[in-house]
Amino acid sequence: MKIENPADLLRRLFDHAVEVADPMQSLARHLPPKPEGRVVVVGAGKASARMAEAVEAVWGPCEGLVITRYGYARPCQGIEIIEAAHPVPDAAGQAATVRMLKLLQGLGENDFVLALISGGASSLLVAPLPGITLAEKQEVNAALLASGAPIQQMNVVRKHLSRVKGGQLAAAAYPALMLSLMISDVPGDDMSMIGSGPTVGDASLNSDAMAVVKRWNIAAPVSVTEALKKASGVIAPDDIRLSRVENRIYAAPRQSLDAADALATKAGLRVVRLGNDVEGEARQIAQQHAERALAEQAKLSAGDMPVVLLSGGELTVTRRGSGVGGPNAEYALAMAIALNEAPCIWALACDTDGVDGSAEVAGAIVGPDTLQRARQVAIDPQAALNANDAHGFFERVGGQVITGPTLTNVNDFRAVVVIPI
């Protein structure tokens, strides 16, 4: 079987994976009828404004406040949408979080709170512990992002430095009834890790957070280390203030991979799933996936059905250089180097929220000619990888995938098409 344009096929698979996670298509069936009495909608994350828009499409105008990333706002009838910084928090997020907590004060047991949480909430919900300044919180957050630590470990630290994460947002609404709807962007769909679990109880200890700081060599200000020695504000899972909260994941990476799987099968490819929750250093996972792609190709004969390797999850990058390169672009660059111009193999790696790391680029597509194009513009792929400058590499060589805000976030999406030689 011949595929006319493998790069176009990869892009169709990615676009379909994003489309099925769009809150306007997926959220409504998870909403109950609008409760009687006072209803307050709160939320945070890169998909939260779109989620709020989807809520009001069903319930009509609502009271509420949602914090999303700059450029991700959506028109809402009653819910106020505030934009703030991601992935490093800013003053706008801090001020909006204070307002959100005040909105929840004084609610009674006959009131209802709908929380809308998606990836990105960790930096958009900003309420540092007393004694920690915003600048110090920003410093720690930036260091965590550059450390290569898995998202779960980063979020343990974030929770113990916050007055809103680790179940504290839900506790602020008690005794009101709360439903928290979430889009998962974390491997394994651990609800306590989505946006650092603002509505989910947490059993971790300050010592666990301190262990992460030490394990990943985070240069933390004295105020932060002192705060981690004291009692934390995270809410234990059995705390009575969480007794009236229902947490529910309604969209997750697996659903998007399932949709891409179905589309690829319909297009005549054999699908091999490498996992919905792959974690690890981007360049190392790329090496493993390149080896798997070459092994799959070696088993194919002319006329055999092409193969596509699908995977999700969240990869990490340990910053060693001064370049701008998120985990998806770094995976793609490392994949191109590992494949070394092998014929008939193409790969795509993109973040479903349209932002890879801190760049306004979703990711990249590579193929057999990627390294040749690099030679034509005199750029050294290995030097770019060493400098963590994958986005700079693809900007010059070509292959960037730029979507703009997708208004959803179900983590990374990777697909590798393997065609018989």
C-alpha positions as CSV (number, residue, x, y, z in Angstrom):
1,M,0.0,0.0,0.0
2,K,1.3,3.5,-0.9
3,I,0.7,6.6,1.2
4,E,0.8,9.7,-1.0
5,N,1.9,12.1,1.7
6,P,2.9,10.6,5.1
7,A,3.5,14.1,6.6
8,D,-0.1,15.1,5.7
9,L,-1.4,11.9,7.2
10,L,0.5,12.5,10.5
11,R,-1.0,16.0,10.7
12,R,-4.5,14.6,10.1
13,L,-4.0,12.1,12.9
14,F,-2.9,14.9,15.3
15,D,-5.7,17.3,14.3
16,H,-8.3,14.6,14.9
17,A,-6.8,13.7,18.3
18,V,-7.1,17.4,19.3
19,E,-10.6,17.7,17.8
20,V,-12.2,15.0,19.9
21,A,-10.8,16.6,23.1
22,D,-12.4,20.0,22.3
23,P,-14.7,20.9,25.3
24,M,-17.3,22.2,22.9
25,Q,-17.7,18.6,21.6
26,S,-17.1,16.6,24.7
27,L,-18.1,18.4,27.9
28,A,-21.9,18.8,27.6
29,R,-22.8,15.2,28.2
30,H,-21.0,15.3,31.5
31,L,-22.9,18.3,32.9
32,P,-25.9,17.6,35.2
33,P,-29.0,19.8,34.8
34,K,-28.2,23.3,36.1
35,P,-28.9,23.2,39.9
36,E,-31.4,25.4,41.6
37,G,-30.1,28.2,43.8
38,R,-26.7,29.9,43.5
39,V,-24.3,28.4,41.0
40,V,-20.7,29.5,40.9
41,V,-18.2,28.4,38.2
42,V,-14.5,28.6,38.8
43,G,-11.6,27.1,36.9
44,A,-8.1,27.4,35.6
45,G,-6.0,25.9,32.8
46,K,-5.2,26.2,29.2
47,A,-8.6,24.6,28.3
48,S,-10.6,26.3,31.0
49,A,-12.0,29.2,29.1
50,R,-13.2,26.9,26.3
51,M,-14.7,24.7,29.1
52,A,-16.6,27.7,30.5
53,E,-17.8,28.5,27.0
54,A,-19.1,24.9,26.7
55,V,-20.9,25.2,30.1
56,E,-22.7,28.3,29.2
57,A,-23.7,26.8,25.9
58,V,-25.8,24.4,28.0
59,W,-26.6,26.3,31.2
60,G,-26.8,29.8,29.9
61,P,-25.1,32.7,31.7
62,C,-23.4,31.8,34.9
63,E,-21.6,33.6,37.8
64,G,-18.0,32.7,38.0
65,L,-14.3,33.4,37.2
66,V,-11.9,31.3,35.2
67,I,-8.1,31.9,34.6
68,T,-6.5,30.8,31.4
69,R,-3.3,31.4,29.4
70,Y,-2.7,34.6,27.5
71,G,-4.4,34.3,24.1
72,Y,-6.7,31.5,25.2
73,A,-9.7,33.6,26.3
74,R,-13.2,32.7,24.9
75,P,-16.4,34.8,24.9
76,C,-18.6,34.0,27.8
77,Q,-22.0,35.4,28.8
78,G,-21.5,35.6,32.5
79,I,-18.3,33.9,33.6
80,E,-15.4,36.3,33.8
81,I,-12.3,35.1,31.9
82,I,-9.0,36.3,33.1
83,E,-5.7,35.7,31.2
84,A,-2.4,35.1,33.0
85,A,1.0,33.7,32.3
86,H,2.0,30.1,31.7
87,P,4.3,28.2,32.3
88,V,5.8,30.7,34.8
89,P,3.1,32.5,36.9
90,D,2.7,36.2,37.0
91,A,0.9,39.0,39.0
92,A,-2.2,38.7,36.9
93,G,-2.6,35.1,37.9
94,Q,-2.0,35.9,41.5
95,A,-4.6,38.7,41.6
96,A,-7.2,36.5,39.8
97,T,-6.6,33.7,42.3
98,V,-7.2,36.0,45.2
99,R,-10.5,37.1,43.6
100,M,-11.5,33.4,43.0
101,L,-10.9,32.5,46.6
102,K,-13.0,35.5,47.7
103,L,-15.8,34.4,45.4
104,L,-16.0,31.1,47.2
105,Q,-16.1,32.5,50.7
106,G,-19.3,32.3,52.5
107,L,-21.0,29.7,50.3
108,G,-23.6,27.5,52.0
109,E,-24.5,23.9,51.7
110,N,-27.4,24.7,49.3
111,D,-25.0,26.4,46.9
112,F,-23.3,24.6,44.0
113,V,-19.7,25.1,42.6
114,L,-18.6,23.8,39.2
115,A,-14.8,23.7,38.9
116,L,-13.2,23.4,35.5
117,I,-9.6,22.2,35.7
118,S,-7.1,21.4,32.9
119,G,-3.4,21.4,32.4
120,G,-1.8,24.7,33.0
121,A,-3.7,25.4,36.2
122,S,-0.5,24.8,38.2
123,S,1.0,28.1,37.0
124,L,-2.3,30.0,36.5
125,L,-3.6,29.5,40.1
126,V,-1.1,31.5,42.1
127,A,-1.4,31.9,45.9
128,P,2.1,31.5,47.5
129,L,2.3,30.7,51.2
130,P,2.9,33.6,53.5
131,G,6.5,34.7,53.5
132,I,7.0,33.6,49.8
133,T,7.0,36.4,47.2
134,L,5.7,36.0,43.7
135,A,9.2,36.5,42.4
136,E,10.5,33.6,44.6
137,K,7.6,31.4,43.4
138,Q,8.5,32.3,39.8
139,E,12.2,31.4,40.5
140,V,11.3,28.0,41.8
141,N,8.8,27.3,39.0
142,A,11.3,28.1,36.4
143,A,14.0,25.9,38.0
144,L,11.5,23.0,38.2
145,L,10.7,23.4,34.5
146,A,14.4,23.3,33.6
147,S,15.3,20.4,35.9
148,G,13.9,17.5,33.9
149,A,11.8,16.4,36.8
150,P,8.6,14.5,35.9
151,I,5.4,16.5,36.2
152,Q,4.3,14.5,39.3
153,Q,7.3,15.5,41.2
154,M,7.1,19.2,40.1
155,N,3.5,19.3,41.3
156,V,4.4,18.0,44.8
157,V,6.6,21.0,45.3
158,R,4.0,23.4,43.8
159,K,1.3,22.1,46.1
160,H,3.3,22.6,49.3
161,L,4.1,26.1,48.4
162,S,0.5,27.1,47.6
163,R,-2.7,28.2,49.4
164,V,-4.9,26.9,46.6
165,K,-3.5,23.6,45.3
166,G,-3.7,20.1,46.8
167,G,-7.4,20.3,47.6
168,Q,-7.4,23.8,49.0
169,L,-9.6,25.3,46.3
170,A,-12.3,22.8,47.1
171,A,-11.9,23.3,50.9
172,A,-12.4,27.1,50.3
173,A,-15.9,26.3,48.9
174,Y,-17.0,24.0,51.7
175,P,-19.8,23.4,52.7
176,A,-21.1,24.0,49.1
177,L,-21.6,21.0,46.8
178,M,-18.8,20.9,44.2
179,L,-18.4,19.0,40.9
180,S,-15.0,19.3,39.4
181,L,-14.7,18.4,35.7
182,M,-11.1,17.8,34.5
183,I,-9.2,17.3,31.2
184,S,-6.3,15.1,32.0
185,D,-2.8,16.0,30.8
186,V,-0.8,13.8,33.2
187,P,0.5,10.3,32.6
188,G,-1.8,7.8,34.3
189,D,-4.6,10.4,34.7
190,D,-3.9,10.9,38.4
191,M,-6.5,13.6,39.3
192,S,-4.4,14.8,42.2
193,M,-1.7,15.9,39.6
194,I,-3.9,17.6,37.1
195,G,-3.2,21.3,37.6
196,S,-1.6,20.3,41.0
197,G,-5.0,19.0,42.2
198,P,-6.8,22.1,43.4
199,T,-10.0,20.1,44.2
200,V,-8.3,16.8,45.1
201,G,-7.0,15.8,48.5
202,D,-3.3,15.1,48.9
203,A,-1.5,12.8,51.3
204,S,2.1,14.0,50.5
205,L,4.2,15.6,53.1
206,N,6.5,18.6,53.2
207,S,9.4,16.2,53.4
208,D,8.3,14.8,50.1
209,A,8.5,18.2,48.5
210,M,11.9,18.9,50.0
211,A,13.1,15.5,48.7
212,V,12.2,16.6,45.2
213,V,14.0,19.9,45.6
214,K,17.1,18.0,46.7
215,R,16.8,15.2,44.1
216,W,16.6,17.6,41.2
217,N,19.1,20.2,42.5
218,I,16.5,23.0,42.6
219,A,18.2,26.3,43.8
220,A,15.4,27.4,46.1
221,P,15.3,30.7,48.0
222,V,15.7,30.5,51.8
223,S,12.0,31.4,52.2
224,V,11.0,28.4,50.2
225,T,13.1,25.9,52.1
226,E,11.9,27.4,55.4
227,A,8.3,27.0,54.2
228,L,8.9,23.4,53.4
229,K,10.0,22.7,56.9
230,K,6.6,23.8,58.4
231,A,3.2,22.3,58.3
232,S,1.6,22.4,54.8
233,G,-1.8,23.6,53.9
234,V,-2.6,20.7,51.5
235,I,-5.9,18.9,52.4
236,A,-5.8,15.3,53.4
237,P,-8.1,13.1,51.2
238,D,-10.3,12.2,54.2
239,D,-10.8,15.8,55.4
240,I,-14.4,16.7,55.9
241,R,-14.0,19.8,53.7
242,L,-13.7,17.4,50.7
243,S,-16.7,15.3,51.6
244,R,-19.0,17.3,49.3
245,V,-16.7,17.2,46.2
246,E,-17.0,14.9,43.2
247,N,-13.9,14.9,40.9
248,R,-14.4,13.5,37.4
249,I,-12.0,13.3,34.4
250,Y,-14.1,13.6,31.3
251,A,-11.4,13.9,28.6
252,A,-8.0,12.1,28.7
253,P,-5.1,11.2,26.4
254,R,-6.3,7.7,25.8
255,Q,-9.5,9.0,24.1
256,S,-7.5,11.1,21.7
257,L,-5.2,8.2,20.9
258,D,-8.2,5.9,20.4
259,A,-9.6,8.4,17.9
260,A,-6.2,8.6,16.0
261,D,-6.0,4.8,16.1
262,A,-9.4,4.5,14.4
263,L,-8.6,7.1,11.8
264,A,-5.2,5.4,11.0
265,T,-6.9,2.0,10.7
266,K,-9.5,3.5,8.4
267,A,-6.6,4.8,6.2
268,G,-5.2,1.3,5.9
269,L,-2.4,1.3,8.5
270,R,-1.6,-1.2,11.2
271,V,-1.5,0.5,14.5
272,V,1.0,-0.3,17.2
273,R,0.3,1.4,20.6
274,L,3.4,2.3,22.6
275,G,1.5,3.6,25.6
276,N,-0.9,6.4,26.6
277,D,1.3,7.6,29.4
278,V,4.9,7.4,28.2
279,E,7.3,9.4,30.4
280,G,11.0,10.1,30.3
281,E,13.7,12.3,28.8
282,A,12.6,13.3,25.3
283,R,15.8,12.5,23.5
284,Q,16.0,9.1,25.2
285,I,12.5,8.1,24.3
286,A,13.1,9.3,20.7
287,Q,16.0,6.9,20.5
288,Q,13.9,4.0,21.7
289,H,11.0,4.8,19.3
290,A,13.5,5.2,16.4
291,E,14.8,1.7,17.2
292,R,11.3,0.3,17.3
293,A,10.4,2.0,14.0
294,L,13.4,0.5,12.3
295,A,12.7,-2.9,13.8
296,E,9.1,-2.7,12.5
297,Q,10.3,-1.8,9.1
298,A,12.7,-4.7,9.0
299,K,9.8,-7.1,9.4
300,L,7.9,-5.6,6.4
301,S,7.9,-6.8,2.9
302,A,6.9,-4.9,-0.2
303,G,3.1,-4.7,-0.4
304,D,2.7,-5.1,3.4
305,M,0.4,-2.8,5.3
306,P,2.2,0.3,6.6
307,V,2.6,0.7,10.4
308,V,2.0,3.7,12.6
309,L,3.4,3.8,16.1
310,L,1.2,5.9,18.4
311,S,2.0,7.2,21.9
312,G,0.9,9.8,24.5
313,G,2.1,10.9,27.8
314,E,4.5,13.7,28.8
315,L,8.2,13.8,28.2
316,T,10.7,16.1,29.9
317,V,13.8,18.0,28.9
318,T,16.8,18.6,31.2
319,R,18.1,22.1,30.1
320,R,21.7,21.8,29.2
321,G,21.9,24.7,26.7
322,S,20.5,28.1,26.1
323,G,18.1,27.3,23.3
324,V,14.4,27.2,23.2
325,G,13.2,23.6,22.7
326,G,10.2,21.9,24.3
327,P,10.0,18.2,24.7
328,N,8.1,17.5,21.5
329,A,10.5,19.4,19.3
330,E,13.4,17.8,21.1
331,Y,11.9,14.4,20.6
332,A,11.5,15.1,16.9
333,L,15.0,16.3,16.5
334,A,16.5,13.4,18.4
335,M,14.3,11.1,16.3
336,A,15.7,12.5,13.1
337,I,19.2,12.1,14.3
338,A,18.6,8.5,15.4
339,L,16.9,7.5,12.2
340,N,19.8,9.0,10.2
341,E,17.9,9.5,7.0
342,A,16.4,6.0,7.0
343,P,14.0,5.8,4.1
344,C,10.2,5.6,4.4
345,I,9.9,6.7,8.1
346,W,8.2,9.9,9.2
347,A,7.4,11.1,12.7
348,L,5.3,13.8,14.4
349,A,5.5,15.0,18.0
350,C,3.2,17.7,19.2
351,D,1.6,19.0,22.4
352,T,-2.2,19.0,22.1
353,D,-2.5,22.4,23.6
354,G,-0.5,24.0,20.8
355,V,2.4,25.0,23.0
356,D,5.5,23.0,23.3
357,G,7.5,24.1,26.3
358,S,7.4,27.9,26.3
359,A,7.3,28.3,22.5
360,E,4.2,29.2,20.5
361,V,4.7,26.0,18.4
362,A,3.0,22.7,18.9
363,G,5.9,20.5,17.8
364,A,7.4,19.2,14.6
365,I,7.3,16.6,11.8
366,V,10.5,14.9,10.6
367,G,11.1,12.6,7.6
368,P,13.9,11.0,5.6
369,D,15.0,14.4,4.2
370,T,15.2,16.4,7.5
371,L,18.9,16.0,7.9
372,Q,19.5,16.8,4.3
373,R,17.6,20.1,4.7
374,A,19.7,20.9,7.7
375,R,22.9,20.5,5.6
376,Q,21.4,22.8,3.0
377,V,21.1,25.6,5.5
378,A,24.3,24.7,7.3
379,I,22.9,23.8,10.7
380,D,24.3,21.0,12.8
381,P,21.4,18.8,14.2
382,Q,23.5,17.4,17.0
383,A,24.7,20.8,18.1
384,A,21.1,22.1,18.1
385,L,20.1,19.1,20.3
386,N,23.0,19.7,22.6
387,A,21.9,23.3,23.0
388,N,18.3,22.4,23.6
389,D,17.5,24.5,20.5
390,A,15.1,22.2,18.7
391,H,12.6,24.9,18.0
392,G,15.4,27.0,16.4
393,F,16.4,24.1,14.3
394,F,13.0,23.4,12.9
395,E,12.4,27.1,12.4
396,R,15.3,27.2,10.0
397,V,15.0,23.7,8.5
398,G,11.2,23.5,8.2
399,G,8.8,21.0,9.8
400,Q,7.3,23.1,12.6
401,V,3.7,22.4,13.5
402,I,2.0,25.7,14.4
403,T,-1.7,25.4,15.4
404,G,-2.3,28.5,17.6
405,P,-4.4,28.0,20.8
406,T,-6.2,24.6,20.5
407,L,-8.3,25.4,23.6
408,T,-7.8,21.9,25.0
409,N,-4.9,19.9,26.5
410,V,-4.6,16.1,26.7
411,N,-0.8,16.1,26.7
412,D,1.7,15.1,24.1
413,F,0.8,13.2,20.9
414,R,3.3,11.2,18.9
415,A,2.9,9.2,15.7
416,V,5.6,7.5,13.6
417,V,4.6,6.2,10.1
418,V,6.7,3.3,8.8
419,I,6.3,2.2,5.2
420,P,7.9,-0.9,3.6
421,I,11.0,-0.1,1.6
